Amino acid sequence: MFNSFFYELKDGGVPVSIKEYLTLLEAMKAGCANYSIDDFYFLARSTFVKDEKNLDKFDRIFGKVFEGVEFIGDDVAEIPKEWLEKLAELYLSKEEMEEIKSLGSWDEIMETLKKRLEEQQERHQGGNKWIGTAGKSPFGAYGYNPEGVRIGQDKGRHGRAIKVWDKREYKNLDDSVELGTRNIKVALRKLRQFAREGEASELDLDNTIRSTAHKGYLDIKMVPERHNAVKVLLFLDVGGSMDPHIKVCEELFSAAKSEFKHLEFFYFHNCLYEKVWKENSRRFNDFLSTLDVMHTYPHDYKVIFVGDASMSPYEITYPGGSVEHWNEESGEVWMRRLTDVYSRAVWLNPIPEQHWTYSQSIQIMKSLMEDRMFPLTVGGIDRAMRELRR
Amino acid sequence: MKFAGTDNYVATDDLKVAVNAAATLRRPLLIKGEPGTGKTVLAKEVADAFGCELIEWHIKSTTKAQQGLYEYDAVSRLRDSQLGDEKVKDIRNYIKKGKLWEAFTSEKTPVLLIDEIDKADIEFPNDLLLELDRMEFHVYETGETVKAKNRPIVIITSNNEKELPDAFLRRCFFHFIKFPDPETMKDIIAVHYPDIQQALVREALNIFFDMREVPGLKKKPSTSELLDWLKLLMAEDLPLDVLKSKDPSKLIPPLHGALLKNEQDVHLFERLAFMNRRQGA
């Protein structure tokens, strides 16, 4: 029945399954949608969308499929004037007609009405027939012909001036948009592994008692200690071209801090060289050697870089390329050293992914990271975390 | 049986459709949303509206799926056996029913609330898949199968602390309670404090929504906090112009403790107030 809608959703990246589709049909059969497009929209939404990040995608696709946007062509049928007038009579009381007339020229209003009706007719073509009572008037079939008569009124008959799905209220929750503190936390939680590592080390009291009672003799049960095993080194790019992104980075950082048991953070500028620092205000006199960092933290730490990687390519590839100081060895060498030690590393980039190809330095950095560069969006972090967890 | 909100709960249209679909098909309804937007209260209101019993199962980080079905108290049985108690012969004396069992065997259709499912272990939802789908489970100790007499209406809330497994999500209806817009908020207040002055509400709402706009707040005030705050304002009987004053030096609203819940946010506000004052001078 709604096959095309289902496939549009699937193609549009909303994770839907046959089971959900069947559920929707079952609910339709049980009369949950009550033959109104709004109810159908709500029902379809609560059946197909299981995560608020997909709500916006769903709204867009729903709008596309059920508004018949793709059907708008040039050859729009001419609508006889009498029909319009008749319709207006149908919907408007005498007083309202007077009121409308006082607001502007009748022709103008008729023109608007006509446009609205054309829209309405196209919606028929767009495959909305399921809702129609069919057969009375080419326009009024839905009992949902509101726009045409809403001229001059500030609230529509249906109490709604815009379609709910056209409002796109869930835009912020889409995971391909930029981050807020809240959605970033969700993504970072993916890093949290309750990995039970190593030997069984803790007495499992409940299980021991249960097992002992079952068997009738003392049977000691052990479990591995449970802790958040994720250890992270965070490298943040500060200064220069990163300044507009600092806020996003700090949000990421504030979210990250509560998330891991071991989290060490370091600042660098543009590209990683032989030194990093812990406090940005004292970057020139209180720094750590990158080698020391690599020697201090074991190789099972996971490394996250946050930076825009936007700089002159020389800053990465040549010794002495740094804009701030003379570096004996090139940034490339240092990046390789670090990624050799820490096999689990990702780079998060606040620059939108589609712009990456235009920047040479981003390309270089991306290949240095063996393609493990992700955009700083919830979706990107999700991918990054999955990469780290593998 | 249709849910249409109650005297003390304002349900939006989309929420009504979701609840009704879940109630009709008896599939679980998963509710997400900002804290304080009335996720848990919903279950209570649905139960009231349908005239059903409400069975609440609050999930903690240590909760196991099995506890919702039943628990076998082997320790008591061992002790009883040593004392030679007659009870010991029947294993059923040592099986404690869980919330799901309770819901399945209830005479009338109950509403089962599984609150904050994301608090539990990551495997928790997976362990309940079959039970929630077929509404039946097997008791190994006695060999009986518990099957729901009336499929309960299951409402599950989540605070999004963990991703829920896909297989689980596929079996649920989903609703995201978005933060109410100012209009809905007025309805909500009217439902809770019918005699509050219109003017007070308007000013309070302005302040409240302005406050939510302030960037960098750690915890944005939510509906339940607004309601608390209004209650305080009413109790204190503050003159209306205290709220109305646009004087920058009084940027911090009276009784802000009800709205701002951590000291960083209060500091942030004070700093903003200070900066405003300097600009004003």
Boltz contact constraints between the chains, C-beta under 6 A:
constraints:
  - contact:
      token1: [A, 17]
      token2: [B, 170]
      max_distance: 6.0
  - contact:
      token1: [A, 19]
      token2: [B, 170]
      max_distance: 6.0
  - contact:
      token1: [A, 20]
      token2: [B, 170]
      max_distance: 6.0
  - contact:
      token1: [A, 27]
      token2: [B, 21]
      max_distance: 6.0
  - contact:
      token1: [A, 27]
      token2: [B, 25]
      max_distance: 6.0
  - contact:
      token1: [A, 30]
      token2: [B, 24]
      max_distance: 6.0
  - contact:
      token1: [A, 32]
      token2: [B, 20]
      max_distance: 6.0
  - contact:
      token1: [A, 32]
      token2: [B, 21]
      max_distance: 6.0
  - contact:
      token1: [A, 32]
      token2: [B, 24]
      max_distance: 6.0
  - contact:
      token1: [A, 39]
      token2: [B, 17]
      max_distance: 6.0
  - contact:
      token1: [A, 42]
      token2: [B, 14]
      max_distance: 6.0
  - contact:
      token1: [A, 42]
      token2: [B, 17]
      max_distance: 6.0
  - contact:
      token1: [A, 43]
      token2: [B, 17]
      max_distance: 6.0
  - contact:
      token1: [A, 43]
      token2: [B, 21]
      max_distance: 6.0
  - contact:
      token1: [A, 46]
      token2: [B, 18]
      max_distance: 6.0
  - contact:
      token1: [A, 46]
      token2: [B, 173]
      max_distance: 6.0
  - contact:
      token1: [A, 46]
      token2: [B, 174]
      max_distance: 6.0
  - contact:
      token1: [A, 46]
      token2: [B, 175]
      max_distance: 6.0
  - contact:
      token1: [A, 49]
      token2: [B, 174]
      max_distance: 6.0
  - contact:
      token1: [A, 50]
      token2: [B, 169]
      max_distance: 6.0
  - contact:
      token1: [A, 50]
      token2: [B, 174]
      max_distance: 6.0
  - contact:
      token1: [A, 52]
      token2: [B, 176]
      max_distance: 6.0
  - contact:
      token1: [A, 186]
      token2: [B, 160]
      max_distance: 6.0
  - contact:
      token1: [A, 209]
      token2: [B, 75]
      max_distance: 6.0
  - contact:
      token1: [A, 210]
      token2: [B, 74]
      max_distance: 6.0
  - contact:
      token1: [A, 213]
      token2: [B, 74]
      max_distance: 6.0
  - contact:
      token1: [A, 213]
      token2: [B, 75]
      max_distance: 6.0
  - contact:
      token1: [A, 213]
      token2: [B, 78]
      max_distance: 6.0
  - contact:
      token1: [A, 214]
      token2: [B, 74]
      max_distance: 6.0
